[in-house]
Amino acid sequence: MFAARRRPKMSAKHHTGPILKSAAEIEAMAAAGAALAECLDLVCAAATVGATLLELDGIAEAAIRERRAIPAFLGYPGGPGAPDFPGSICSSLNDVVVHGIPSPVRLEDGDLLAIDCGLILDGWVADSARTVAIGSITAEAAELKSVTETALQRGIAAAQAGNTVGDIGAAVQAEVEAAGFQVVRSLVGHGVGRSMHEEPQVPNYGTRGQGPRLEPGIVIAIEPMVNIGTPDVTLDDDRWTVRTADGSLSAHSEHTIAITADGPRILTTR
């Protein structure tokens, strides 16, 4: 969520470098991630023709609170000139890349909707996103959705102890560009923990072997944001909604991942 701006960095106050988590802390984050996966299952199931984005937001908030968690996005501080975020989900429709504000807009057949959600359980943040097909979507939209999901899996596979952040970005970029699509470069993934945004930043492009070294205890959100057309984006007057600059479709897929000695562990799954 709130994919970090490439510059400046968004990191935990008074800390430089990744904040390593213990095995017990990773288990606590996995509990938060499992709760979030349950909430996203409910929201995605309700994302059908005729549903409104506000209705989906209400489902998300209720599901989060039923699990004795706190919506991580609701009231999240905005950047300069932006209000606090008003929803429990980011509902990014069609040409909206990320940070779409829930509204009374009704979903229509053929829409592509990215649902990004986060919660805080026992002080730990979980962050995940899925792109949902509404009714019957075009073949190109279906390919975009599939490629974005596969790119996420490629990035996760590269998140091995001893590898670098650049290995993750290179894996995502290669999958996306091989399909003829583009990764957004001005927004990136990020470390996750007690705070929504920690070090390191995790771009969806890069060079293998470059960037911060991955080590056990690092927890990151890997989140490919993929456009059919230009990788360039614009910001709406609400100071939150990020759109493709050319009006083309975009998709978003995200998991929170722990780096372990035994390989990457997806925390935002049931």
TORZA-56943 format. One line per field, with one value per residue (C-alpha): residue in one letter; x, y, z; residue number from 1. Coordinates in pm, 1 decimal, always signed. Example, Ala and Ser with C-alpha at 12.3 -4.5 7.8 and 13.67 -1.06 7.14 Angstrom:
2
aa: c(a, s)
xx: c(+1230.0, +1367.0)
yy: c(-450.0, -106.0)
zz: c(+780.0, +714.0)
i: c(1, 2)
***
This chain:
270
aa: c(m, f, a, a, r, r, r, p, k, m, s, a, k, h, h, t, g, p, i, l, k, s, a, a, e, i, e, a, m, a, a, a, g, a, a, l, a, e, c, l, d, l, v, c, a, a, a, t, v, g, a, t, l, l, e, l, d, g, i, a, e, a, a, i, r, e, r, r, a, i, p, a, f, l, g, y, p, g, g, p, g, a, p, d, f, p, g, s, i, c, s, s, l, n, d, v, v, v, h, g, i, p, s, p, v, r, l, e, d, g, d, l, l, a, i, d, c, g, l, i, l, d, g, w, v, a, d, s, a, r, t, v, a, i, g, s, i, t, a, e, a, a, e, l, k, s, v, t, e, t, a, l, q, r, g, i, a, a, a, q, a, g, n, t, v, g, d, i, g, a, a, v, q, a, e, v, e, a, a, g, f, q, v, v, r, s, l, v, g, h, g, v, g, r, s, m, h, e, e, p, q, v, p, n, y, g, t, r, g, q, g, p, r, l, e, p, g, i, v, i, a, i, e, p, m, v, n, i, g, t, p, d, v, t, l, d, d, d, r, w, t, v, r, t, a, d, g, s, l, s, a, h, s, e, h, t, i, a, i, t, a, d, g, p, r, i, l, t, t, r)
xx: c(+0.0, +98.0, +374.8, +668.2, +774.2, +1110.0, +1247.0, +1250.2, +1273.9, +1001.1, +1167.3, +1119.1, +1221.2, +1567.5, +1673.5, +1888.0, +1886.0, +1642.6, +1495.2, +1559.0, +1278.1, +1327.9, +1166.5, +897.5, +829.8, +797.1, +541.4, +345.9, +361.7, +241.6, -64.1, -136.9, -82.7, -321.0, -589.2, -537.1, -563.3, -901.1, -1018.9, -901.3, -1079.7, -1406.3, -1354.3, -1249.0, -1548.5, -1777.1, -1611.5, -1878.9, -2078.4, -2296.0, -2099.7, -1964.8, -1611.7, -1749.5, -1933.5, -1609.4, -1437.3, -1705.1, -1663.7, -1289.3, -1316.7, -1574.1, -1366.0, -1050.9, -1219.5, -1389.1, -1037.1, -947.9, -712.8, -687.9, -722.9, -368.8, -475.3, -761.7, -637.0, -287.7, -112.2, -97.2, +199.0, +228.2, -113.0, -289.1, -556.3, -529.1, -639.9, -1016.8, -1052.9, -956.0, -868.3, -715.9, -958.6, -773.1, -997.4, -876.0, -624.7, -566.3, -231.2, -248.4, -405.5, -755.5, -995.7, -1313.7, -1614.4, -1978.7, -1862.8, -2027.9, -1827.9, -1912.6, -1861.2, -1508.6, -1351.2, -1012.7, -991.2, -681.8, -769.1, -487.9, -542.7, -346.0, -407.7, -227.5, -257.2, -79.4, +131.4, +246.0, +156.3, +44.3, +13.1, -117.5, -289.7, -478.7, -619.7, -970.8, -1147.9, -1503.9, -1725.3, -1577.4, -1257.0, -1065.5, -788.4, -534.2, -660.2, -649.7, -291.4, -197.1, -345.8, -171.5, +166.5, +149.8, +76.2, +353.6, +596.1, +521.3, +602.9, +927.9, +1019.1, +939.4, +1152.2, +1445.9, +1405.7, +1669.7, +1912.2, +2238.9, +2069.0, +2008.8, +1710.3, +1829.0, +1775.8, +1409.3, +1359.5, +1540.1, +1321.7, +1000.9, +1115.4, +1219.7, +880.4, +686.0, +888.7, +896.7, +518.0, +543.2, +422.3, +597.7, +668.8, +600.2, +934.3, +830.2, +659.6, +822.8, +777.7, +916.2, +1012.8, +728.4, +716.3, +585.2, +559.2, +399.4, +714.7, +1060.0, +1387.2, +1471.0, +1282.4, +1208.7, +1185.2, +1018.2, +1319.6, +1691.3, +2021.9, +2108.7, +2363.0, +2296.2, +2131.6, +2096.9, +2187.0, +1900.9, +1949.3, +1729.5, +1494.3, +1425.0, +1052.9, +945.5, +639.7, +703.8, +440.8, +463.7, +261.4, +233.6, +95.9, -9.3, +128.2, +369.8, +530.3, +467.5, +197.3, +2.9, -144.2, -508.8, -613.6, -708.9, -331.4, -371.8, -498.0, -213.5, -310.5, -133.3, -25.5, -175.4, -500.2, -399.6, -490.0, -279.4, -260.8, -113.2, -17.9, +150.8, +258.4, +447.0, +753.3, +1000.3, +1356.5, +1458.9, +1753.2, +1518.0, +1400.8, +1131.3, +819.0, +493.0, +328.9, +5.3, -152.1, -386.8)
yy: c(+0.0, +357.3, +244.4, +455.5, +745.9, +666.0, +985.0, +1088.0, +764.0, +680.3, +508.2, +454.3, +761.3, +764.2, +444.0, +377.7, +41.3, -248.3, -332.5, -705.2, -913.6, -1212.7, -1548.9, -1472.0, -1133.2, -1290.7, -1532.9, -1236.4, -1071.3, -1396.4, -1389.1, -1034.5, -1143.8, -1438.1, -1209.3, -970.5, -1254.8, -1346.7, -986.9, -959.3, -1285.6, -1130.9, -801.0, -962.6, -1198.1, -893.7, -710.0, -785.9, -590.5, -333.3, -315.2, +25.8, +101.0, +240.5, -85.4, -277.7, -38.7, -101.8, -477.4, -440.5, -224.4, -452.8, -764.0, -604.1, -493.1, -832.3, -975.2, -724.6, -546.0, -183.6, -65.0, +45.7, +274.7, +461.5, +804.1, +742.2, +1080.1, +1232.3, +1406.2, +1782.3, +1927.1, +1590.5, +1499.9, +1185.7, +880.1, +831.1, +457.6, +113.6, +2.0, +161.3, +86.2, +152.9, +117.2, +68.6, +349.8, +416.7, +267.4, +295.4, +486.8, +511.7, +657.3, +451.5, +627.5, +564.8, +454.0, +124.9, -153.3, -235.2, -540.8, -530.4, -323.8, -409.7, -327.8, -333.3, -373.9, -283.0, -335.2, -325.9, -390.0, -366.9, -663.2, -657.7, -370.2, -540.0, -422.4, -653.3, -516.7, -689.5, -615.0, -809.9, -715.5, -843.6, -892.3, -757.1, -968.0, -1036.8, -844.0, -810.2, -1051.8, -771.7, -688.3, -1055.9, -1080.6, -768.7, -917.0, -1251.6, -1098.2, -876.1, -1175.4, -1380.0, -1089.1, -1080.6, -1451.0, -1395.2, -1117.5, -1335.8, -1619.9, -1378.0, -1264.6, -1504.7, -1436.9, -1329.1, -1178.8, -806.7, -578.9, -538.0, -910.4, -868.8, -567.9, -730.9, -1042.5, -838.3, -612.5, -901.8, -1073.4, -753.9, -625.1, -966.6, -934.5, -585.8, -403.8, -147.5, -125.3, +202.2, +345.5, +638.8, +413.9, +121.3, -148.9, -107.8, -261.1, -345.1, -393.1, -182.4, +92.6, +82.5, +206.4, +95.8, +41.8, -87.4, +50.6, -223.6, -100.1, -316.3, -274.3, -301.2, -472.6, -810.6, -789.1, -421.7, -253.2, -351.4, -708.5, -928.0, -1108.5, -1318.5, -1101.4, -843.0, -809.5, -633.1, -563.7, -657.4, -491.2, -480.1, -194.4, -267.2, -52.8, -156.6, +169.8, +428.8, +377.4, +745.9, +846.6, +1155.1, +1262.8, +1371.5, +1688.9, +1481.3, +1435.2, +1058.8, +899.3, +797.5, +731.0, +618.7, +926.4, +792.9, +654.8, +291.8, +5.5, -75.0, -372.2, -415.8, -725.7, -732.9, -960.9, -900.9, -1129.1, -1233.6, -1316.1, -1635.4, -1873.2, -2125.7, -1889.9, -1624.1, -1667.9, -1514.3, -1369.5, -1236.1, -1573.6, -1804.3)
zz: c(+0.0, -49.3, -276.8, -171.1, -388.5, -543.8, -389.6, -113.3, +80.4, +329.3, +622.2, +992.0, +1191.7, +1345.1, +1168.2, +867.1, +693.9, +727.8, +1067.7, +1113.4, +1263.4, +1491.7, +1421.4, +1679.9, +1523.1, +1179.3, +1322.9, +1457.7, +1117.2, +957.6, +1186.3, +1069.7, +709.6, +741.9, +881.5, +591.5, +338.4, +486.0, +456.0, +96.4, +10.4, +129.2, -52.0, -378.1, -367.7, -332.8, -623.4, -882.9, -1138.9, -961.7, -636.7, -540.1, -429.5, -103.6, -36.9, -81.6, +156.3, +418.1, +381.6, +430.6, +740.9, +902.6, +829.2, +968.5, +1289.9, +1332.9, +1353.1, +1626.0, +1392.6, +1283.2, +920.9, +835.6, +552.1, +718.7, +823.8, +686.6, +663.5, +317.8, +162.3, +117.3, +40.5, +71.4, +328.1, +538.2, +340.0, +390.0, +320.9, +448.3, +95.7, -209.5, -492.6, -817.9, -1121.6, -1480.8, -1548.0, -1177.2, -1081.8, -701.3, -413.1, -561.1, -302.8, -242.7, -396.3, -494.8, -843.1, -942.0, -1099.2, -1458.6, -1674.7, -1818.1, -1538.9, -1393.7, -1022.2, -802.6, -434.9, -196.0, +176.2, +497.7, +864.3, +1195.4, +1431.6, +1767.1, +1639.3, +1316.6, +967.3, +685.3, +330.5, +18.0, -313.5, -577.8, -916.6, -983.9, -1316.4, -1307.5, -1529.2, -1872.8, -1939.6, -2264.8, -2358.3, -2318.0, -1969.4, -1874.5, -1995.7, -1799.9, -1483.6, -1538.7, -1618.8, -1309.5, -1087.1, -1247.2, -1212.5, -839.6, -813.6, -1004.6, -762.8, -463.3, -600.8, -627.4, -265.3, -135.9, +146.7, -13.3, -317.1, -356.4, -400.6, -758.2, -816.9, -723.0, -949.1, -1239.8, -1214.0, -1210.1, -1494.4, -1718.0, -1685.1, -1751.7, -2044.0, -2212.2, -2237.7, -2388.5, -2077.7, -1855.2, -1482.5, -1304.9, -1194.7, -977.4, -717.7, -542.6, -281.4, +68.5, +397.7, +638.2, +1014.3, +1297.0, +1035.3, +692.2, +523.2, +630.1, +448.6, +197.9, -97.7, -353.4, -713.7, -977.8, -1205.0, -1148.8, -1213.1, -1069.4, -792.0, -725.5, -428.2, -61.7, +28.9, +151.3, +482.1, +709.7, +914.8, +645.4, +568.1, +249.2, +38.2, -323.9, -540.9, -919.8, -1069.9, -1440.5, -1722.9, -2070.8, -2209.0, -2077.9, -1736.6, -1664.0, -1416.7, -1309.8, -975.9, -944.8, -767.0, -460.8, -411.3, -375.9, -696.7, -929.0, -1292.7, -1606.3, -1801.5, -2125.1, -1981.5, -2041.1, -1807.7, -1502.1, -1265.9, -917.7, -720.6, -378.4, -95.4, +225.8, +226.5, +496.3, +397.3, +578.4, +566.9, +404.8, +130.8, +94.8, +306.6, +193.2, +503.3, +347.6, +275.6, +467.1)
i: c(1, 2, 3, 4, 5, 6, 7, 8, 9, 10, 11, 12, 13, 14, 15, 16, 17, 18, 19, 20, 21, 22, 23, 24, 25, 26, 27, 28, 29, 30, 31, 32, 33, 34, 35, 36, 37, 38, 39, 40, 41, 42, 43, 44, 45, 46, 47, 48, 49, 50, 51, 52, 53, 54, 55, 56, 57, 58, 59, 60, 61, 62, 63, 64, 65, 66, 67, 68, 69, 70, 71, 72, 73, 74, 75, 76, 77, 78, 79, 80, 81, 82, 83, 84, 85, 86, 87, 88, 89, 90, 91, 92, 93, 94, 95, 96, 97, 98, 99, 100, 101, 102, 103, 104, 105, 106, 107, 108, 109, 110, 111, 112, 113, 114, 115, 116, 117, 118, 119, 120, 121, 122, 123, 124, 125, 126, 127, 128, 129, 130, 131, 132, 133, 134, 135, 136, 137, 138, 139, 140, 141, 142, 143, 144, 145, 146, 147, 148, 149, 150, 151, 152, 153, 154, 155, 156, 157, 158, 159, 160, 161, 162, 163, 164, 165, 166, 167, 168, 169, 170, 171, 172, 173, 174, 175, 176, 177, 178, 179, 180, 181, 182, 183, 184, 185, 186, 187, 188, 189, 190, 191, 192, 193, 194, 195, 196, 197, 198, 199, 200, 201, 202, 203, 204, 205, 206, 207, 208, 209, 210, 211, 212, 213, 214, 215, 216, 217, 218, 219, 220, 221, 222, 223, 224, 225, 226, 227, 228, 229, 230, 231, 232, 233, 234, 235, 236, 237, 238, 239, 240, 241, 242, 243, 244, 245, 246, 247, 248, 249, 250, 251, 252, 253, 254, 255, 256, 257, 258, 259, 260, 261, 262, 263, 264, 265, 266, 267, 268, 269, 270)
***
